């Protein structure tokens, strides 16, 4: 996913400007930490119902560019 900008944004009023999934308070950093801790995509989707598979792809794309 090259257009992660459609799913991730930063706003100083939300988590002090950390990049988050739009419409949530789930930061890219938080999601990457969960994945690094061994969570699977299914775990994230089950525990955070507003999250979509496309959001997770956007997190990877964002991290790759960062």
Protein Blocks (a to p, Z undefined) as FASTA:
>chain_A
ZZlmlmgccdfkggghpacdehiacdfklmmmmmmnopafklmmmmmmmbcfklmmmmmm
mmmmZZ
